[in-house]
Amino acid sequence: MNQTSGIKGGLYAVSEWIMRFSLTNLQWALFNLPVALLLLSLLNISRTSDLWYLLPPLAILTPFIFFPATTAMFAKAREWVRKDHKETPDQSFFSYYKENYVGSLKGGFILTVLWGILIADISYFSTSSPLLMNIFFVLGILLFVFTINFFSVKVHFAMSVRDVLKQAFLITFVSPILFLTVSISCGFILMISLYIFPLIIPIFSGSIIAFLSFSAFYRLYLKMNDKEKNG
């Protein structure tokens, strides 16, 4: 029997996808280990004053570590999604990391500042106004989807960081279907990862989010291309 047909073929395909997701996610988690340790420390602080000892190094490390590693993970997801439309050969996680490092770092600085402002506002107004907290909750979802779209745009187009941010901003607000797809799918994965099966975070969570998010982005990209070609 052919290895790629029938039950054996199905099992082979499933095991291949599991290997892809897990290997890429483990590499991503390894690169982000310093950030993860700081986040775990934040979750276990006993005094509010300890917060200010942990936030500065976290803010510094995030653009240098988290953004390049996450961009590399999205680049691998792009490979998987575009399996029938390859323009370049497959690359390793580390090669994508090096290739996109500077652009990811620059974009990471801007996005880290935006996240820092939002977190500071939430911390300051958390007990003063339920209405403001609801507004910040909505802003947090918008910023999350914008950040996800930044990674998708960054790995798909050869653009300056300014143009990547501009394009990510536009598709975040002009495509409600993409917005809902990214926010709901990522929210679902995060909820399962954080509250039900935390052990899957270093094994599957990041790569699945990258795959689902880039898949939604790529469908939008193809649809827009078809509209341009057909007038």
Number of C-alpha atoms within 10 A of each C-alpha: 8 7 12 12 12 11 11 13 14 13 14 15 15 12 12 12 13 13 14 16 23 20 17 24 25 18 18 26 22 14 18 21 15 16 20 16 12 15 14 10 14 18 10 8 12 10 7 9 9 12 14 10 11 15 15 10 13 18 16 13 18 20 22 18 21 21 27 30 27 23 29 28 29 30 27 23 25 21 18 18 18 13 10 8 8 12 9 7 6 14 12 12 21 16 12 20 22 13 14 19 19 14 18 27 20 17 22 22 18 14 21 19 13 13 17 14 12 17 14 12 14 17 11 10 15 13 10 9 9 11 10 15 17 11 11 18 14 12 13 16 14 17 18 19 24 24 21 24 26 25 26 26 24 24 22 16 11 10 14 13 19 12 14 23 21 14 18 21 18 13 20 24 13 10 12 11 12 22 21 14 17 26 18 12 15 22 15 12 16 18 13 15 18 13 8 10 12 14 11 15 18 22 21 22 24 25 25 21 22 26 22 17 26 27 21 20 23 19 13 16 14 11 11 12 12 11 9 9 7 7 6
